[in-house]
Amino acid sequence: MTETMVAETRDGATRDAATGGATTGNAATRDAAARRVVPPFRAEHVGSLLRPAALVAARERHRIGELSAAALREQEDRAVRDAVRMQEELGFEAVTDGELRRGAWHMDFLYRIGGVSRAESPLKVRFHNEAGDIEFTPSALEVTGRLRHERAILGPDFAFLKSVARATPKITIPSPSMLHYRGGRAAIDPRIYPSLDEFWGDLASAYASEIGALAALGCTYVQLDDTSLAYLNDPAQRAHVCRLGGDAATQHLVYIDLINGALARRPAGMAVCVHLCRGNFRSSWVACGGYDHIAEALFNELEVDGFFLEYDDERSGGFEPLRFVPKGKRVVLGLVTSKRAALEDKDELKRRIDAAARFVGLDQICLSPQCGFASTVEGNTLTAADQWRKLRLVADTAREIWG
């Protein structure tokens, strides 16, 4: 691949998505940019992978006091090393640690932000699947102090990933909006934050510090995982926002501003993408609805380099909202489901990519599964062999389309 992503700035200069810097426009600079390949890559995956049985057993032994933290870390290191090797053997240009050290994709991170506490009562989230409904009851959170960044939360995890990866190491982080969406204003102590303006500012600053800490370790590729923006396409979820005291018509704009604030100081050379998800727990989901409600603002105002979008079934709507994607940004179409074992047909994937290319340029399209394979430690209802077959399909299909 020899493509680059160059966006036009307001003053008419060009900005290389890998550096965020304005180019001079001379031929040498343009040629150098053309040779540089930046994320998202043509074949991608969202991040989480099924936990190996040995690792699940080790984590349980650690929970009951039979295995030390150091011994558990050794088991995790071994599992991450194996997962990275498999991704590289399949040909992925970016690799993750599979989130193998996490119990859940978001809460493990959010609880480690200063000022965040576990709530006494758990959350109750109703997920749906073809057979019916299931309930997810993670611990809830409360904001009981000023939000602050106390240490590099994912620093040690990224450092190990970088040390064992030949491909670009990608770190996945829950979007800052996740700290607000489920609890809303009621989960934020009004004595700490009488004004939400201060809350948004401190939250963005905490995330900016984490991103800076990761950059100092050599991180060049960050993915923000966000369910809130995708949920807001669902009228039922917008009603939920209203019940929490928010403005459903504009909540996505608030979150876009928040994420932009978190990225305002991202360093040169770091690419950032956002993954939009409608829920992923034991092969079940929460929300439905196409991207129409948020598309224009999302694609044009969110200052990221690419968008990972669920498109594995009719719940995600059609490709028409992709007409709002500006030049210089890429969309990663999640056409391969991580929720079911059945393997997609390669020719059908190509037909769907052709259909999407009616609304956004083929050179702006990439391919991935629609979500991770194990957003929580329980994982989705498919086997590790199914997971790797699906990832091989993504890599092979992308290679046939784009080279």
C-alpha positions in Angstrom: 0.0 0.0 0.0 1.2 3.5 -0.8 -1.8 5.6 0.1 -1.6 8.4 2.6 -4.4 10.3 4.4 -4.1 14.0 3.7 -6.9 16.3 4.9 -7.5 19.9 3.9 -7.2 22.4 6.7 -9.3 25.6 7.0 -6.5 27.7 5.6 -6.2 25.6 2.5 -2.9 23.9 3.6 -2.8 20.1 3.9 -2.5 18.1 7.1 -0.9 14.7 7.2 -3.1 12.4 9.4 0.0 10.7 10.9 1.6 13.9 12.1 -1.2 16.5 12.4 1.2 19.0 10.9 0.7 21.3 7.9 2.8 20.3 5.0 4.7 22.8 2.9 3.2 21.6 -0.3 6.6 21.0 -2.0 7.1 17.9 -4.1 9.6 16.2 -1.7 7.2 16.5 1.2 4.3 15.2 -0.8 6.4 12.2 -2.0 7.4 11.4 1.5 3.8 11.6 2.7 2.7 9.3 -0.2 5.1 6.6 0.9 3.9 6.7 4.5 1.1 4.3 5.5 -0.9 5.4 8.5 -3.7 3.7 10.4 -6.3 2.6 10.1 -5.0 -0.2 7.9 -6.9 -2.0 5.2 -7.3 -5.1 7.4 -8.1 -4.4 11.1 -9.7 -5.9 14.1 -11.4 -4.1 17.0 -9.1 -5.4 19.8 -10.5 -7.9 22.2 -9.8 -11.6 21.7 -11.2 -14.7 23.5 -9.4 -15.5 26.7 -7.5 -18.8 26.7 -8.9 -21.3 29.2 -5.5 -21.4 31.0 -5.6 -17.6 31.5 -9.2 -17.7 32.8 -8.2 -20.4 35.3 -5.2 -18.4 36.4 -7.3 -15.3 36.9 -9.7 -17.3 39.1 -6.8 -18.7 41.1 -5.5 -15.2 41.7 -8.9 -14.0 42.8 -9.1 -16.7 45.5 -5.5 -16.1 46.6 -3.9 -19.1 45.2 -1.8 -17.3 42.6 0.3 -14.1 43.1 -0.1 -11.0 41.1 3.4 -11.5 39.6 2.6 -15.1 38.6 -0.7 -14.0 37.0 1.2 -11.3 35.1 3.5 -14.0 33.7 0.5 -16.0 32.5 -0.9 -12.8 30.9 2.4 -12.0 29.2 2.5 -15.5 27.7 -1.0 -15.2 26.4 -0.4 -11.8 24.9 2.8 -12.9 23.2 0.9 -15.8 21.6 -2.0 -13.6 20.5 0.4 -11.1 18.9 2.2 -13.8 17.0 -1.1 -15.1 15.6 -2.2 -11.7 14.4 1.1 -11.1 12.7 1.1 -14.5 11.1 -2.3 -13.6 9.6 -0.8 -10.4 8.1 -2.3 -7.7 10.3 -0.3 -4.5 10.2 -1.6 -3.4 13.6 -1.8 -5.8 16.6 -3.4 -5.5 20.0 -2.9 -7.4 23.3 -6.4 -8.8 22.9 -7.4 -7.0 26.1 -6.4 -10.3 27.7 -5.5 -8.5 31.0 -8.9 -7.0 31.4 -12.1 -8.3 32.9 -14.2 -5.8 30.9 -13.2 -3.5 28.1 -14.1 -0.3 29.9 -14.6 -0.6 33.6 -11.0 -1.8 34.4 -9.8 1.5 32.9 -12.4 3.9 34.2 -12.0 2.8 37.9 -8.4 3.8 37.7 -9.1 7.5 36.9 -8.6 9.6 40.0 -11.9 10.7 41.5 -13.9 7.7 40.2 -15.3 5.2 42.8 -17.3 2.0 42.6 -20.9 2.5 43.4 -22.6 0.3 45.9 -25.4 -0.8 43.5 -24.5 -2.6 40.3 -25.6 -1.4 36.9 -28.3 -3.5 35.1 -27.9 -3.5 31.4 -30.3 -5.5 29.2 -28.8 -7.2 26.2 -30.6 -8.8 23.3 -29.9 -11.7 21.1 -31.9 -14.0 18.7 -32.9 -16.3 21.6 -34.1 -13.5 24.0 -32.7 -11.2 26.6 -29.8 -11.5 29.1 -28.8 -9.1 31.9 -25.3 -7.7 32.4 -24.7 -6.4 35.9 -21.3 -4.8 36.2 -20.4 -2.6 39.1 -21.5 0.9 38.6 -19.3 4.0 39.1 -19.6 7.4 40.8 -17.6 10.5 40.5 -16.8 11.4 44.1 -13.7 13.6 43.6 -12.1 15.9 41.1 -11.1 13.8 38.0 -7.4 13.5 37.6 -4.8 11.4 35.9 -2.6 9.8 38.6 -0.5 7.4 36.5 -0.2 5.9 33.1 -3.1 3.5 33.4 -2.3 1.4 30.3 1.4 2.2 30.2 2.8 -1.2 31.4 0.4 -3.0 29.1 1.4 -1.0 26.1 5.1 -1.3 26.9 4.9 -5.1 26.9 2.8 -5.1 23.7 5.4 -2.9 22.0 8.2 -5.1 23.2 6.8 -8.3 21.6 5.2 -6.8 18.4 6.9 -6.4 15.0 3.7 -4.8 13.6 2.3 -1.5 14.8 1.1 -1.9 18.4 -2.5 -0.5 18.8 -3.8 0.3 22.3 -7.6 0.4 22.9 -9.1 2.7 25.4 -12.7 3.3 26.4 -13.9 6.7 25.2 -14.2 9.4 27.8 -17.9 9.6 27.1 -18.2 6.2 28.8 -17.6 7.8 32.2 -20.8 9.8 31.8 -23.3 8.0 29.6 -24.8 5.3 31.8 -25.1 7.3 35.0 -25.5 10.8 33.7 -25.6 13.7 36.0 -26.9 11.5 38.9 -23.6 9.7 39.1 -21.6 12.9 39.5 -21.4 14.4 43.0 -22.8 18.0 42.7 -20.6 19.1 45.6 -17.6 18.2 43.5 -18.9 19.4 40.2 -21.7 22.0 40.6 -21.2 22.8 36.9 -20.7 20.1 34.3 -18.4 22.4 32.4 -15.7 21.7 34.9 -16.4 18.0 34.8 -16.0 17.9 31.0 -12.8 19.9 31.3 -11.2 17.7 33.9 -12.3 14.5 32.1 -10.7 15.7 28.9 -7.6 16.7 30.7 -7.2 13.3 32.4 -7.5 11.5 29.0 -5.1 13.9 27.4 -2.5 13.0 30.1 -3.0 9.3 29.5 -2.6 9.7 25.8 0.6 11.8 26.4 1.9 9.1 28.7 1.3 6.4 26.1 3.0 8.6 23.4 6.1 8.9 25.7 6.3 5.1 25.6 6.3 5.1 21.8 2.5 4.6 21.1 1.5 5.8 17.6 -1.9 4.2 17.3 -4.8 4.7 19.7 -8.4 3.4 19.4 -11.2 4.9 21.5 -14.0 2.5 22.0 -17.4 4.2 22.3 -20.9 2.8 22.8 -22.6 6.1 23.7 -22.4 7.6 20.2 -23.7 4.4 18.6 -26.4 4.0 21.2 -27.7 7.5 20.5 -28.9 6.4 17.1 -31.5 4.3 18.9 -34.7 6.2 19.8 -35.0 4.0 23.0 -31.6 5.1 24.1 -32.3 8.8 23.4 -35.3 8.4 25.7 -33.0 7.0 28.3 -30.8 10.1 28.0 -33.8 12.3 28.6 -34.7 10.3 31.7 -31.2 11.0 33.0 -31.8 14.7 32.5 -29.8 15.1 29.2 -30.8 16.6 25.9 -31.1 13.6 23.5 -31.0 15.8 20.4 -27.6 17.3 21.2 -25.9 14.7 23.5 -23.7 13.4 20.7 -22.4 16.9 20.1 -21.4 17.2 23.7 -19.5 13.9 23.5 -17.8 14.9 20.2 -16.5 18.1 21.9 -15.4 16.0 24.9 -13.4 13.6 22.7 -11.9 16.5 20.8 -10.8 18.0 24.0 -9.2 14.8 25.1 -7.2 14.7 21.8 -6.4 18.4 21.6 -2.8 17.8 22.8 -2.2 14.5 21.0 1.4 14.4 19.8 2.6 14.5 16.2 2.8 11.0 14.8 -0.1 9.5 16.7 -3.1 8.2 14.7 -6.4 8.0 16.6 -9.6 6.1 15.5 -12.9 5.6 17.3 -14.9 2.4 17.3 -18.7 2.7 17.6 -20.5 -0.2 19.2 -24.1 -1.0 20.0 -23.2 -3.4 22.8 -21.2 -6.7 22.9 -21.7 -9.2 25.7 -21.9 -12.9 25.2 -22.9 -12.4 21.6 -25.7 -10.0 22.5 -26.3 -6.3 21.9 -28.1 -3.3 23.5 -29.0 -0.8 20.8 -30.3 -0.7 17.2 -30.5 2.0 14.5 -28.5 3.3 11.6 -26.0 6.2 11.9 -28.3 8.8 10.5 -28.8 10.7 13.8 -25.1 11.4 14.4 -23.4 10.9 11.0 -22.9 14.5 9.7 -21.5 15.8 13.0 -19.6 12.6 13.8 -17.7 12.3 10.5 -17.0 16.0 10.1 -16.5 17.3 13.6 -14.8 14.4 15.5 -11.1 15.0 15.0 -10.0 11.4 14.4 -8.4 9.6 11.5 -10.8 6.8 11.1 -14.1 5.3 12.3 -14.7 1.6 13.1 -18.4 1.0 12.2 -20.6 -1.9 13.0 -22.2 -3.2 9.8 -22.7 -6.9 10.3 -26.5 -7.0 10.1 -29.6 -4.9 9.6 -29.4 -3.4 13.1 -26.7 -1.0 11.8 -28.8 0.4 8.9 -27.6 1.2 5.4 -24.4 2.8 4.0 -26.1 6.1 3.1 -24.7 8.0 6.1 -21.2 7.4 4.7 -21.8 10.2 2.2 -20.8 12.6 5.0 -17.3 11.1 5.4 -14.9 13.8 4.3 -11.8 13.2 2.2 -8.8 12.4 4.4 -10.7 10.1 6.8 -11.2 6.4 6.6 -14.1 4.1 7.6 -13.4 0.6 8.8 -16.5 -1.5 7.8 -17.3 -4.1 10.5 -18.8 -6.5 8.0 -17.6 -9.7 9.7 -19.6 -10.5 12.8 -17.8 -11.4 16.0 -21.1 -12.6 17.6 -21.7 -15.8 15.6 -19.4 -18.7 14.5 -20.7 -19.0 10.9 -18.1 -17.7 8.5 -19.1 -15.0 6.0 -18.8 -15.5 2.3 -15.8 -13.6 0.8 -17.7 -12.6 -2.4 -20.5 -11.2 -0.3 -18.1 -9.1 1.7 -16.7 -7.7 -1.6 -20.3 -6.9 -2.8 -21.0 -5.1 0.4 -17.8 -3.1 0.1 -18.8 -2.2 -3.5 -22.2 -1.0 -2.1 -20.5 1.2 0.5 -18.2 2.6 -2.2 -21.2 4.3 -3.8 -21.2 6.7 -0.8 -17.5 7.0 0.2 -14.4 6.4 -1.9 -13.0 2.8 -2.0 -9.6 4.3 -1.1 -11.2 5.4 2.2 -12.6 2.0 3.1 -11.0 -0.7 5.3 -12.4 -4.0 6.7 -12.7 -5.5 10.2 -15.0 -7.6 12.4 -17.9 -5.5 13.7 -16.7 -5.7 17.3 -14.2 -7.5 19.5 -14.6 -11.2 20.3 -14.6 -10.8 24.0 -15.5 -7.4 25.3 -15.7 -9.1 28.7 -13.9 -12.1 30.1 -16.9 -14.3 29.3 -16.4 -13.8 25.5 -18.8 -14.4 22.7 -20.3 -17.7 21.8 -17.8 -19.0 19.3 -14.5 -20.8 19.6 -10.9 -19.6 19.3 -10.7 -21.5 16.0 -13.8 -19.6 14.7 -12.2 -16.3 15.8 -9.0 -16.9 13.9 -10.9 -18.1 10.8 -12.8 -14.8 10.8 -9.6 -12.8 11.2 -8.0 -14.7 8.4 -11.0 -13.9 6.2 -10.7 -10.2 7.0 -7.0 -10.2 6.1 -7.4 -12.2 3.0 -10.3 -10.2 1.7 -8.6 -6.9 2.3 -5.4 -8.2 0.5 -7.5 -9.2 -2.5 -9.2 -5.9 -2.8 -6.4 -3.4 -2.0 -3.2 -5.4 -2.4 
